Amino acid sequence: MPPRRAASNRDDVSATERLARMLYLGVGATALLFGALSLDAFLRQVEPDLPLASAGGWIFIVGLPSTLGFLSHVVPLRVLRRIAISEAFTFPCILGWWLIMRFEPLPKGDDVPWVLMLSAIPTVTIAIFASPWTARTYAVLASIASGIIRAATSAEPQPVLVGVQDALYTLLLSSVLVALTLTIRRSAARVDREEHIRRAAESEQAARAARRAERRTINALVHDSVLSTLLMAGLNRASPIVIARQARSTLDQLDALGTHSRPSAVSGADFADRLRRQCEQLAAHVHVTILQNDLRSIPAPVMLALLGAAGEALRNSVAAAGAGHPHAVHRRVSLSTDEGTIHLAVTDDGVGFDPATVADHRLGIAESIVGRMERVPGGSAVITSRPGHGTSVDLFWVRPAIATEPAPAAGTTLAEIPGAASRPLSFSASLGLSVHTARGMVVLFIVVHAVLAAANSDRVTLMPLGIFAFLVLSTAAILVTGDAADPMPLTRTVSVLLLAAVAATLMYFHIPGGNVGPFAHWHLGAITLLLIVLVARGRTAWAWAGYALMAVVSVFWALQVGLTIGDGLLLVSRHAGTLLAGTLFSVGLRHSSRNLDDLYRDRSRRQAFLAQTGATASERQAQVARLNAMARPSLERLTRPDAMTEFQRDELLLVEASLRDAIRARCLFVEPLIGATWAARSRGVQVVLLDDSGDQQPASVVRTAAIVGDELDRLTHGRLTVRVLPPGRPEFATIMVETVVNDATESRLLLIARDGTVREA
């Protein structure tokens, strides 16, 4: 992928790629830092006979990783990997040059080859992209080579011992850095896997919610327009002219539904005009009052929801409010709006009803009024009625203060989706050493420092203090790598720093002034390693506070043995670069993970939006195709104001009942049950199909459809009610069969288990 494209497609970046680029940047910064620290030693150790070759070696070993840093966020990863491989090969070549061309002691006091000050950089670089075993093997071989070179160049009386100590300390430092790098890589890969699972789960959840919302929206339209038109014609409730006009209006709505041609917003005046026209069409002598209309614009979905809910309320009032009422029913529609709210009320003084007695499978109130308003952000509906005291339907919409994301499926949380991990996504938050890695680091730490402490025992006094300091630092290593949440708990962090301070104090009582061995101050490196792990575990400020405390103790020791403040600071300054490099990695890690988390959230939102859009379109396409196949022929026939026969009206009622089945019993709307239901209703059997299974298509549908179809085929009269039960019930569905024998009603209740077996209750 070209660099410019890589820079532009930020949301295509994975945690693994972002981590690799951040680590390359850290390697570059560390190379510049240690290159500057090694420059003085390099200038003193330049081979007089080969100055250009010496300069070239320094430039290569510092310049290649520095180039990685400069290009880390510019070029493709494959280019960075090639540069890293070049560095990995260049470093052994320079080590080999030291072994072949410079295999001789250096001047006393300046016997640390400059190349060894940079030995950790290529090791970490290898760990960024290579396999764990390759990285570990490289670290071991580089440490052995460093020890050999140090033994060859050392001016100490026991150069081999110095080489062994150097190799062990280099191995320990490299192992810690490699372990941290590999741990971060594993953490990033885990985050990528979890993010992929999460994104798929969130997209699926968004798609399910979108399909359900679109299905409910279309079902409400079908109920208000298609079913009401078919019922009006099938029951002969209006003149052919009125029915033809209603059929044409319904077909127009179906056509608009198929083309998805809806305005984005309408004015308040347009909304009021549409409301008046709708009321005039649905109810004669309805009184429409516009109490206030200060609304400049209203979202089209909100307008459609309000008009649809108000229209259903008026239809219900016309159909039921006057039944058995001694006086003419008065109906009123009032609209009051301002910039942020809408209140639309539909009231009548008819017979009223008890809302608690409305069957749960009736769609008019639950879906066409309450459900329709609740599906609009900021919408709600309140229905108030009592027998004999009329009915009031109050529709409300409050403009949301902030645009909200689509709500997830009702009753569903991300934690309930299989495979979906919980946030945070950042790999720095999930960083943690494995148990085996932590134990291996602790063992190596203890072994190396046991050797260093023992090897330098002849240069110091009061050996028990050195042993006690070693034990204290070993305890601190166990604490800092132990199982605990990141960032490390404050109590444990303070304990580690106090143990480090105690060890440093004991060692300075243990180390005399004057000439001591190169590893007599081994405890400083040990403490620095502990501080690096503290930084990696989220306690950067505390780690640097520990370094400052170590510097104070070093200065105090220098003054006590007759040295200067500068001598004390010089002891700890060589470890500042190591801690600074660890800090740069840690800060870059946290910064990168925060950016990555934001990118993941944006990417999840975009993918969820695409899933919603696709699910909405596919659901709408399927629903429109079904409506066109089932209802359009009947509606087109109704547009002709011709007189209808009884057979034609019965057929319209069958179509209406079948469409109602598709809404109320979606999972049961399958063959052969559709055909069996149609045939049974043609014989006069009352059939009610209900589905409470939710969104998931139950596994027992085919078996249940066959059982219900057999029961319907045997019925010539009576009533059959099928209800698919909610998930979690021991039974899958119930079948209630009611027949009249000798003027007595007989009932049978069949229970269908989830394995398809049937028993009679």
N, C-alpha and C positions, 0 to 999 in steps of 0.2 A: 504494500500500500504506500503510495507516495507520501512524503512528509506533510505536505499541505493538507492533504485529505485526512491524514492522521490527526492533525491539529484541529481540523474543523469538526470531525466526528467524535466529539468528546464523550458522548453518551454511549459509544461503542467500546469504551475502555473498560476492561475487566479489573477486578482487584489484583489479579496476578500480574497483569501488564503494568498497572499503576505502581504496584510494589516494586517490580523490577526497575522501572525508570527511577523511582525514588531512591532505591539502593545504589544504582549507578551514579546518581547525583551525589549521594553521600560518599561513595568511593572517591569521586572527583574532588570533593571538598577535603576529604581526609588526606588525599594524595598531595594537595597543595599545602596543607598544614604540615604534614610530616616532611614534605620536600623542603619547606622552609627551615624546619628544625634540623634536617640533615645537611643543609647546605654548608654550614661551617665545617663539619666533619669531612664532607666531600672535598672542600677546597684544601684542607690539610692533607688529605690522603690521595690527591691526584697523582697518578703514575707519571713521573717526569718524562719517561720515554714515550708514553702514549697518551698525551693530554687530550687529543681529539677523541680517541676511543673511550677514555674515561668520561669525558663530557657527554659523549653520545649515550653511554650507559645510563648516566644520571638522567639525561633528558628522556630517554625511553621509559625508564622505570617510574619516573614522575609524570611525564607527559602523556603516556597512554591512558592511565586512569583519570588524569585531569581532563583529557579529551572526552572520556566517557561522561564526566560530569557536565561538561559544556554542551554535549550533544544529547543528553539523556532524554530531553523532551522535544527533540527536533527531528531525529531520524528514526526509521523503523527499528524494531527490536533486533532484527536479524543483523543490522549493521553494528549495533552496540555489542551484540554477541561476538561478532568477528573481531572487534577491537579488544574485547575482553579475552578472547582466545589468544590473540597476539600478545597481550600482556602476560598471560599465563605461561607462554613459551619464552618470552623475553627474560622473565625473572630467573628461571633456571639457567639460562645462558649466561647471565651476569654472575650468578653464583658459581657456575663452572669456570668463568674467567677468573674469579678470585681464587678458586682452588688450583687452577693451572698457572696463572701468571703472577698471582700475589700470595703464594703459599709461603709466607714468612711473617715473623712477628712485627707488629707495628710499635711505634714508640710508646713507652709506658705512660699511662694516663690518657692515651689517645688510641687505645687498642680495640675499640669497638668499630668494626667496618660500617661505613655509612649505609651500605646496602641492607644490613640487618635491621636498621631502624625503619625500613619500609617493608619488612617481610610479611606483615599481616595484611597488607593491601591486596596483593594478588590472590592470597588465600581466600579473602572475603569475596573478591570478584568472581573466583571460580564457583563459590557457593551460591552465587546469585542465579546461575543458569544450569550448572552441571548437576548430575545425580548426587545424592547424599554420600554414597560410597566414594565417588570420584573426588568430591570436596574434602572428605576426611583423609583419603589417601594422599592427596596433594598437601594437606596441612602436615601430615606426619613426615612426608619426604622433605618438605621445605624446612621443617624443624630440625630434622637430622642434618641436612646440609648446612643450616645455620650453625648448629653445634660444631660441626667439623671446621667450618671457616673460623668460628670464634676460637676454637682450640689452636688452630694454626696461627692466628694473628695475635693471640694473647701474650702479653709480656709478664704474666703472673708466674710464680714459681711452679704451680701445678696447672698448666694450660688445659690438660685433658679434663680435669675436674671442672674448670671454668666452662669448657665446651659442653660438658654434660649438663651443667646447671642452665646454661643459655638455651640448650635444646629443649630441656624440660619446661622452662618458663615460656619459651616461644610456642611450644606445643600447647601449653595451658591457655595462653592468650588466644592463640588461633582457634583452639577448640571451643572456647567460650564464644568468640565472634561467629564461627561457623555454625555453632548450635543455635545461636540467636537468629542468624540469617535463615537457616533451614526451618526454624520454628515459624518465623514470619511467613516464609513461603507456604508452609503447610496451612497456616492460618488463612492466608489469602485464598488458597485453593478451596479451603472449606467454605469461606465466605462466598466465593463464586458459585459453589454447588448450592449452598443454602439460598443465595439470591435467585438462582435459576429456578429452584423449587418454589420459592416464595412468589416470584413473578408469575410463574405458571398458575399457582394457586390463586393469586389475586386476580389474574386475568380470567380464570375460570369462574371465580366468584362474581366478578363484575359482569361477565357474560350471562351467568345465570340470573343475576338481578336484572340485567337489561332485558333478557328474554321474558322474565316474569312481568316486569313493568310494561313492556310493549304488549304482552298478551292481555294484561288487565285493561290497558288502554283500548285495545281493539275489542275486547269482550264488552267493555262498557258501550262502545260505539255500536257493536252488533246488537246489544240488548236494547239500546235506545232507539235505533233506527231500523235495523233489519228485522229483529223479532217483533217489534211493535207494528211495523208495516204488515208483516205476514199475519200476525194475530188480528189486526184490524180487518184485513181482507178475509181471513179464514172464518172469523166469527161474525162477519158482515156487520161491523160496527159503524161503518161510514158509507157514504155514497161512492159509486165508482169514480166520480170526478175527484173527490178528496183523496181517495186511495191512489189514483194515478199520480196526483201531484206529490203525495208522500213517497211513492215508489221512485219517481224521477229524482226527488231530493236525496233519497237513500242511495241511488246509483251514483249520483254526483259525489257523495261522500266516499263511496267505495273507490271511485276513480281517483279522487284526491288522495285517498289512502295509498293507492298503488303507486302514484307518482311522487308521494311524499312532498307535495307542493303546499307548504304552509308558510305564512309570513313569519318573520322573526319577531315582530312586535306590531301592535295596532294602537291607535290613539284611543283616549277615553271616550271621545265622541262616537267613534266607530263602534266601540264596544257597546255603548248605550243604544245605538241604532239597531245593532244586531239583536240585542236583548229584546227590544220592543217588537221587532218583526217576528222573533221566535215565539214570544208570548201570544201575539195575535194569531199565529198559525195553530198553536196547541190548545188554547183555551179561549172560549168566547167570553166576552165581557170581563176579562181580567183587567184589574186596575194597576197600571205600571206607574211608579213614582220614582223620579230621579231626585233624591234629596240633595245630593251634592255630587259634582263631577269635576274635581280639580286634577284628575289624572291625565298627564300629558301622554303617557305611553304605558302599555301593559304587555308583558311577554305573551306571545301567541299561545303557548301551552297553557298559561294561566287563564286566558280568555276562553279557550276551548273547554277547559275543565269547568269553569264557572257556568258557561252556557249549557254544557252537557248535564251538569248536576241540577241546575235550575230547570232544564227541560224535563228531566226525569221526575223531579218533584211535582211539576205541573201535570205531567201525564198521570202520575199516581193520584193526584188530587181529582182530576177529571174522571178517572176510572172508579175511584172508591169513596171519595169524600161525600158524595150525595146519596149513596146507597142507604135507603131507610131514613134519610134525614127529612123532617117535616117541612123544611123551608129551603128556598133556593140558596145555594152555597155561594158565598162571596169570596173571591180570590184576589190577593194583592201581591204584587212584586215590587219591592223597593230596593233601590241601589244607592249606596252612599260610599264615596271614594275620596281619598286625598292622595298626596304624593306617595305615601308609604303603605296604605291599607285599602282594602275593599271589603265592604259588607253587603252581601246580596241576600235578601230575605224573601222566601216564598211562603205565604201563609194562607190559610183558609179557615172558615168557621164551620167545617163539615162535621162528620160523625167521629172523626178521630180514630185512634187505635192504640193498643198497648204495645209499645216497641218490644217488650220482653216476649211477646207471643209470636213474633215474626220468625218463621223457620229459617234455620241457618243456611239452607240451600237457595233461598230467594236472593236474586242478584240485584234487584232494583235499588234497595237501600244500601246494602253492604258494598257493592261494587260501583254502581252507577252514580251514587251520591257520595257516601263517606269515603270509599276507596279511591274514587276519582280525585277528590280534593286532597286526600293525604298523599297521593303520588306526586303532587306538585309541591316543590319546596316552599314552605311558608303557608300552605293551604290546610284548611280544616273544615269540618262540617259538624253542626249540632242539630239534632232532630228532637223536637219536643212535641209530644202528643199525649192526649188522654181520651179515652172513650167519651164521646159527647161534648168534647171541648175543642175540637178542631186540631189542626196540625201546623207547626211552624218549622220550616227548614231554614237554618241560618248558615250561610256559606261565608267563610272568611279567607282572606289572603293578606299576609303581611310580607312586604318586600324584604328578602333576606339582607341583612346588613353587609355580609361578605359572601361572595360566591362560594358555595360549598361543593365539595366533591360528591359524586353520586353515592348515596347511602348503600352500605352493603346489604346483603339479603337479611331480611328480618329474622332475628333469632340466631344468626350465624356470626361467629367471630373467627378471626384468622387462626386462632389457636385450635379451632375445631377442624380445620382443613388438614387432611393427612399430608405430612411432609412439609408443612409450612413452618419455618422457624420464626422465633420471635426476635424483634429488634433488640439491641442495635446491630446494624450490619457491619460497622467498622471493624476491620481486622485488628486494629490496635486494641479494641475492647475485648476481643476474643483471644488475644495473644497469651500463650501460656506454655511453658515447657512441659513436655511429656514426662511422666514419672521416671522412665528409664533414662531419658536425657539428663534430667535434673540429678538423678543419683550418680550417673556417670561423671557429670561435671564436679560434683562434690567429692567423689572418690579421687578423681584426678587432681583436684585442688589440694586435697589433704596429702596425697602422695608426693606431689611436686614440692610443696612447701615443707613437708617433713624432710625431704632430701636437702632442700636449700638450708633449712635450719641446722640440720646435722653437719652439712658440709662447711658451714661458716662458724662452727662452734669453737674452733681453735683460735679464732681471731677476736673472740669476745670474752667477757667475764660473766660471772654469775649465770652459769648455764641453766639452772632451774627457771629463771625468769624467761628465758627464751622458749623453754618447753611450755611454760604456762601461756605465753603469748601465742604460741602455735596452737594450743588447745582452744584458746579464746577465739582465734580467727577461724578455726575449723567449726566451732559452734555457730559463729556468725554465718559461715557459708551454708550450713544446714538450714538456718533460719531463712536466709534470703532466697534460697531455691525451694523452700518447702511449699506444700500445697496451701495456697491462699489466693483470695480473689485479687485481681488487678484493678485499680492500683493497690499496692500492698497496704494492708491495714497499718494505720499510723503507729499503733503500739509496737508491732513487729519492726517497722522501719526505725523507730527510735532505739529499739533494743539492738538492732544491727549496728547502728552508728555508735552507740555507747560501747559495745563490745570492740569495735574498731578503735575507738579512742583509748580504751584500756590497753589493748594490745600494743598500740603505738607508744604509749607511755612506758609500758613494761620494757619494750625493745630499746628505748632510749636510755633506760637505766642499765640495760644489758650491753649496749654498744659503747666502747670507749672512744675517746678522741684519737686523732692521729690517723695513720695509714691503716685502713681496713680493706678487706676483700671487696671485689666488685658486687657481690651479692649479699654483703653484710646487712644492707637495708632491704632485704627481701620482703619485709612486711609492707613496705610502701606499695609494691606491685600487687601484693595480695589484697590490700585495702582498696586499691584502684579497681581491681576486678570486681570486688563486692559492690563498689559504687556504680560500676557499669551495669551490673544486674539490677541494682535499684533503679537506675534510669530506665532500663528496659521494662521494669514493672511499674512505671508510672510515677516515680518519686524523684523527678529530676532536681527540683529545688532542694530537697533534703540531701540528695547525693552531693550536690555542690557545697552544701553546708558542711557535710562530712569531709569533703576535700579541704575546705577552709580550716576546719578543726585540725586535720592532719598537718596542714602547713604551719599552723600556730605551734603545734607540738614539735615539729621539725626545727623551727626557728628557736624555740626554747632550748632544745637539745644542743643546737649549734652554739648558742651563747654560753651554755653550761660547760662545754668542753673547750671553750676558748676560740671558737670560730666566729664568723660574722653572720649578720642577718642574711646577707646575700648567699652565703654557703648553705644556710638552712633552706632558703627558697629554691636554690639550685637542685637540692635533693628531690623536691616534689615537682619541680617544673617539668622534668622529663616525663612525668605521668599525666600532666595536664592535657597534653595532646591526645592521649588515649581516651581520657574521660570526655574531652571535647568532641572527639569523633563519635563516641557513643551517644552523646547528647544530640549531635546533629542528626544522627539516625533516628533517635527517638522523636525529636521535634518534627522532622520530616514525615515520619510515620503517622503521627497524630494529625498533622495538617493534611496529608494525603488521604487518610481515612475519612476525615470530615468532608473533604471535597467529594470523595467517592460515595459516601453515604448520601450526600445531596444528589449526586448524579443518579444513584440507584433509585432514590425516591422519585425523581423526575422521570426516569425511564419507566418505573412501575406505573406512574400515573399515565404516561403516554400509552404504554402497552394496554393498561386497563381501559383507557379511552377507546383505543382501536378495537379491543375485544368487545366493548359495549356497542360501538358503532356497528361492527360486523354482526354481532348477535341480534341487535335491533333490526338491521336490514334483513337478515335471514329469517327471523321470526315473522317480520311483517310480510315478507315475500310468501312464506308458507301459509300464513293466515289469509292473505288476500287470495292466494290460489284456491284455498279451501272454500272461501266465501263465494268466489266466482263460480266454482264448480257446483256448489250446493244451492246458492241463493240467487245468483244472477238470472238464470232462466225464468224463475218465478217472478222476480222483480220486473224484468223486462216485459213479461206478459201482463203484469199489473199496470204498466204505464199506458196500456190501451183501456180506456174507460168502457169496457164491455161488460155485460152481465155475465156472472159466473155460475156454473152449475154446482150442485152440492158436492159432487165428486171432486171438482177442482178445488173447492174450499177445503175439503178434507185433506187433499194433497198438500195444500199450503200449510195446514196445521201439522202435518207430518214433517215437512221440511223445517218448520219452526222448532218442533220438538227435537229433531236430530241436531240442529244447531245448538240448542240449549244443552244437549248431552255433551257436545264438544267443549262447551264452556265449563259445565259443572262436573264433568267426569272425563277429564282429558285422557287419563291413562287407559280408560275403558273404551275410548272411541277407536276401536280396532275391529277389523273383520275376524271372525264371522258375527261378532256381537252387533255391529251396525245393522247388518241385514236382518238378523233375528229380531232386533228391537223394532225395526220398521214394520216387519211382518206382524209382530205381536200387536203393535198399536193399530195396525190396519184391521185386526180382528176385534178391537175394542178393549184390549188389555191396557191397563194403566202401568206405565213403566217409569220409574224414577232412578236415575243413575247418579251417584255422588262419589266424589274422589277427595279424600283428605290426606293423600300420600305425600303431598308436597311436590318439589321439583324433580326428585329422582324417579326415573322410570322403574317401577317395582319389577322384580324378577319373576313374580308369579302371575303376571298379567295374562299371558297366553292361556295358561291353564284355567284361570278364573273366567276368562272370556268364553272358553269352551263350556264350562260348567253352567254359566248364566245362560248361554245360548241354548243348551239342552233344556233348562227349566222353562225358558220362554217358548220353545217349540211345543212343549206339552200343555201350555196354558191356552184356553179359549176365552177366558174371561177372568176378572179379578184384578189384582194389583201385585206388582213385583217391585221391590225396592232393594237396590244394591248399594252398599257403602264400602268403599276401600278405606281401611282404617289408617290412622297415622302411624309412622314408623315407631318401632319399639313395642307395639302390641304383640301378644303371642299369636293372634290370628291376623291374617292378611285382609280378609273382607268378610262381610255378613250379607246374607240374602234373606229377605223377608218375603214370603209368598202368602198372599191373602186371597182366598176364594170363598164364594158363597155357595153353600150346599144346604138345600132344604131351608132356605131363608135364614140360615145361620152362617156366620163368618168363621171360617177355619184358617188358622195361621200356622205356618211352619218357619222356623228360624234355622238357617244353615250357616255353619261356621267353616270358613275355608282357611286352613293353616297355611303357613308360608312355604311348606313343602308341597302344597297342592292337594293335600288330603281334605276330605269333606266329612263333617259330622253334623248331626242334627241335634240342636239344643232342646 
